[in-house]
Amino acid sequence: ATGWIATRGANGQFSRVERPTDGVLRSHTNYYFVGDHEPTHIYPVVSSFHHWRFPPAHFLSSRPALRYLLAQRVKLLGETRQYFTRDATCRMTAHKGAREVIHLVPLSDGYWFIHNGMRQYCLDQLNSASTYDTRNMLHLRKGLHFLFDHHRFVFVVKRDRSGTAQLVLHVLNHERADELMNLYHNRLTQALRGVSAEFTFARLAWALFTSTYFPTFDGRVRMAVQLFNPETNQVQNHDLYQQEIRG
């Protein structure tokens, strides 16, 4: 959603922050407001990855910065189910040793995968075990695999100084990953051919929603929250205390 950034003065008033030319926010605390709503508007947040609905199919293709990932499909030299041959090496380090298969959408989230229609992005759309699809897999070295599954980093699209979209590794918590920051933060990945852009985006959402480093619901205030009802297949808005959301 579009929105605006603001700071808050001693009098409690919010002041809009214009986008800095270098993209860096100087204030220690910033507030994000969705759309053109007034600061008093309470918009609903999503409580967890399982309640998050994957956006419509046109979402990624309508965003230029994410077209980089989609374009990789065009470069495929005959898409293959043999991901071990396709990747050949760790997709970060280019090393062959101690590499393991990782799943962008975790195997344990197969229910979410099916109920969000993610099978349409698979190479083999008829396979019942869709999270095992080649487009949901890639290779990382064992240590990076561990850190990836513990929310230490994700793959995101960023623009370089020339404005070109690049797929890079982004460290989520630098205080717990000094070595990871120095070695890999903002570093380009190896080519991720045959990997779904949609699964890569879903992994970003999964990492943020399930991370213990971003305690969105630590507190006692009431919040507007969106919850997915599997019986009606609809998202409904609720007004809950934060401890109720955590529960």
Phi, psi and omega per residue, in radians:
A1 nan 2.563 3.060
T2 -1.366 2.778 -3.123
G3 -3.033 -2.845 -3.125
W4 -2.515 2.678 -3.117
I5 -1.768 2.490 3.136
A6 -2.507 2.769 2.947
T7 -1.932 2.867 -3.107
R8 -2.116 2.192 -3.117
G9 -1.445 3.068 -3.124
A10 -1.097 -0.440 3.138
N11 -1.474 0.028 3.120
G12 1.509 -0.027 -3.133
Q13 -1.454 2.526 3.120
F14 -1.656 2.418 3.117
S15 -2.122 2.218 -3.120
R16 -1.139 2.422 3.106
V17 -1.835 2.108 3.065
E18 -1.292 2.583 -3.089
R19 -1.099 2.107 3.101
P20 -1.132 2.625 -3.116
T21 -1.086 -0.535 3.138
D22 -1.651 0.012 3.088
G23 1.343 0.133 -3.084
V24 -1.790 2.197 3.079
L25 -1.487 2.201 -3.065
R26 -1.501 -0.477 -3.077
S27 -1.210 2.537 3.137
H28 -1.162 -0.625 -3.136
T29 -2.196 2.231 3.106
N30 -2.209 2.654 -3.139
Y31 -2.100 2.426 3.135
Y32 -1.945 2.238 3.122
F33 -2.022 2.299 -3.081
V34 -1.390 2.346 3.064
G35 1.050 -2.570 -3.128
D36 -1.793 0.321 -3.130
H37 -1.162 2.665 3.035
E38 -1.246 2.759 -3.141
P39 -0.998 -0.407 -3.126
T40 -1.354 -0.210 -3.126
H41 -1.226 2.277 3.111
I42 -1.813 1.808 -3.130
Y43 -1.597 2.570 -3.091
P44 -1.289 2.438 3.075
V45 -1.856 2.858 3.118
V46 -1.657 2.326 -2.969
S47 -1.426 -0.475 -3.080
S48 -2.839 2.961 3.114
F49 -1.058 -0.662 -3.098
H50 -1.178 -0.407 3.103
H51 -1.634 -0.135 3.132
W52 -1.398 2.306 3.105
R53 -1.751 2.273 3.116
F54 -1.127 2.379 -3.071
P55 -1.142 2.874 -3.133
P56 -1.010 2.837 -3.040
A57 -1.032 -0.533 -3.094
H58 -1.378 -0.088 -3.049
F59 -1.038 -0.908 -3.085
L60 -1.227 -0.730 -3.073
S61 -1.193 -0.335 -3.128
S62 -1.542 -0.006 -3.119
R63 -2.020 1.939 -3.043
P64 -0.941 -0.668 -3.074
A65 -1.156 -0.399 -3.111
L66 -1.690 -0.093 3.131
R67 -1.166 -0.373 3.108
Y68 -0.954 -0.812 -3.125
L69 -1.151 -0.746 -3.137
L70 -1.114 -0.605 -3.110
A71 -1.140 -0.398 -3.129
Q72 -1.077 -0.475 -3.140
R73 -1.148 -0.564 -3.124
V74 -1.168 -0.495 -3.059
K75 -1.472 -0.057 -3.063
L76 -1.113 2.315 3.072
L77 -1.691 1.184 -3.090
G78 1.363 1.655 -3.084
E79 -1.081 2.423 -3.022
T80 -2.199 2.645 3.046
R81 -1.475 -0.133 -3.123
Q82 -1.577 1.385 -3.078
Y83 -1.089 -0.491 -3.140
F84 -1.103 -0.682 3.090
T85 -1.309 -0.678 -3.098
R86 -1.078 -0.844 -3.081
D87 -1.432 -0.728 3.110
A88 1.183 -0.738 -3.107
T89 -2.389 2.993 3.008
C90 -0.990 2.330 -3.062
R91 -1.351 0.004 3.002
M92 -1.909 -0.875 -2.981
T93 -1.649 -0.321 -3.055
A94 1.202 0.256 3.084
H95 -1.511 2.576 3.119
K96 -1.584 -0.508 -3.051
G97 -1.296 2.566 3.020
A98 0.979 0.568 3.123
R99 -1.555 2.589 -3.128
E100 -2.341 2.778 3.085
V101 -1.456 2.256 3.045
I102 -1.998 2.692 3.112
H103 -1.971 2.193 -3.120
L104 -1.103 -0.972 2.941
V105 -1.564 2.009 -3.037
P106 -0.981 2.612 3.130
L107 -1.024 -0.583 -3.102
S108 -1.212 -0.212 -3.136
D109 -1.837 0.574 3.117
G110 -1.063 -0.607 3.115
Y111 -1.092 -0.825 3.098
W112 -1.053 -0.733 -3.107
F113 -0.987 -0.864 -3.098
I114 -1.208 -0.785 -3.051
H115 -1.308 -0.132 3.044
N116 -1.855 0.207 3.063
G117 1.151 0.510 -3.074
M118 -1.295 -0.230 -3.129
R119 -1.084 -0.463 -3.132
Q120 -1.126 -0.300 3.140
Y121 -1.705 0.054 -3.140
C122 -1.427 2.727 3.001
L123 -1.239 -0.781 3.098
D124 -1.851 1.621 -3.035
Q125 -1.359 -0.116 -3.135
L126 -1.691 -0.146 -3.102
N127 -1.315 2.218 -3.129
S128 -1.202 -0.494 3.114
A129 -1.602 1.184 -2.948
S130 -1.155 -0.515 -3.124
T131 -1.199 -0.218 3.061
Y132 -1.540 0.102 -3.102
D133 -1.146 2.571 -3.110
T134 -0.964 -0.651 -3.099
R135 -1.226 -0.217 3.109
N136 -1.751 0.126 -3.065
M137 -2.155 2.615 2.938
L138 -2.768 3.035 -3.077
H139 -1.840 2.375 2.973
L140 -2.371 2.699 3.028
R141 -1.152 2.742 -3.001
K142 -0.963 -0.790 -3.126
G143 -1.122 -0.714 3.112
L144 -1.205 -0.603 3.075
H145 -1.038 -0.793 3.122
F146 -1.047 -0.815 -3.120
L147 -1.170 -0.636 3.119
F148 -1.092 -0.749 -3.127
D149 -1.335 -0.183 3.102
H150 -1.922 0.508 2.945
H151 1.115 0.406 -3.103
R152 -1.415 -0.464 3.128
F153 -2.715 2.871 3.082
V154 -2.447 2.988 3.016
F155 -1.804 2.212 -3.127
V156 -2.360 2.820 3.070
V157 -1.682 2.195 3.074
K158 -2.267 2.792 3.105
R159 -1.719 2.412 3.064
D160 -1.469 -3.035 -3.056
R161 -1.129 -0.399 3.120
S162 -1.510 -0.079 -3.128
G163 1.579 0.067 -3.136
T164 -1.396 2.327 3.111
A165 -1.281 2.297 -3.132
Q166 -2.324 2.525 3.065
L167 -1.598 2.118 -3.054
V168 -2.320 2.890 3.025
L169 -1.510 2.314 3.133
H170 -2.129 2.082 3.126
V171 -1.363 2.282 -3.072
L172 -1.513 -0.535 -3.101
N173 -2.390 1.635 -3.049
H174 -1.179 -0.439 -3.105
E175 -1.180 -0.407 -3.130
R176 -1.853 0.100 -3.021
A177 -2.564 0.978 -3.136
D178 -1.020 -0.806 -3.120
E179 -1.125 -0.719 3.124
L180 -1.108 -0.686 3.101
M181 -1.055 -0.862 -3.065
N182 -1.163 -0.616 -3.051
L183 -1.515 -0.655 -2.894
Y184 -2.271 -0.267 -3.058
H185 -1.059 2.239 -3.122
N186 1.143 0.264 3.074
R187 -1.487 2.515 3.112
L188 -1.156 2.523 3.015
T189 -1.409 2.907 2.871
Q190 -1.222 2.886 -3.102
A191 -1.017 2.258 3.134
L192 -1.823 1.052 3.131
R193 -1.281 2.396 3.114
G194 1.455 0.126 3.121
V195 -1.818 2.369 -3.078
S196 -1.272 2.289 3.039
A197 -1.088 -0.650 -3.121
E198 -1.135 -0.702 3.124
F199 -1.216 -0.615 3.098
T200 -1.122 -0.719 3.108
F201 -1.184 -0.691 3.109
A202 -1.095 -0.617 3.127
R203 -1.134 -0.667 3.081
L204 -1.043 -0.816 3.121
A205 -1.083 -0.765 3.134
W206 -1.030 -0.779 -3.106
A207 -1.103 -0.673 -3.119
L208 -1.317 -0.741 -3.097
F209 -1.203 -0.606 -3.046
T210 -1.719 0.004 -3.094
S211 -1.289 2.456 3.060
T212 -1.508 -0.072 -3.104
Y213 -1.540 -0.162 3.134
F214 -2.147 1.339 -3.023
P215 -1.335 1.260 -3.088
T216 -1.018 -0.596 -3.006
F217 -1.880 0.398 3.032
D218 -1.453 1.853 -3.121
G219 2.796 -2.946 -3.084
R220 -2.300 0.203 -3.103
V221 -1.492 2.859 3.068
R222 -1.508 2.527 -3.123
M223 -2.393 2.606 2.964
A224 -1.433 2.235 -3.030
V225 -2.414 2.512 3.082
Q226 -1.692 2.263 3.110
L227 -2.165 2.389 3.120
F228 -1.543 2.237 3.114
N229 -1.773 1.875 -3.092
P230 -1.159 -0.385 -3.131
E231 -1.270 -0.640 3.141
T232 -1.780 -0.171 -3.091
N233 1.047 0.571 -3.112
Q234 -2.199 2.663 3.034
V235 -1.657 2.275 -3.102
Q236 -2.159 2.538 3.118
N237 -1.567 2.398 3.126
H238 -2.347 2.759 3.076
D239 -1.988 1.877 -3.012
L240 -2.305 2.701 2.961
Y241 -1.314 2.661 -3.084
Q242 -1.035 -0.652 3.134
Q243 -1.172 -0.485 3.062
E244 -1.223 -0.631 3.116
I245 -1.167 -0.763 3.139
R246 -1.088 -0.594 -3.119
G247 -1.294 nan nan
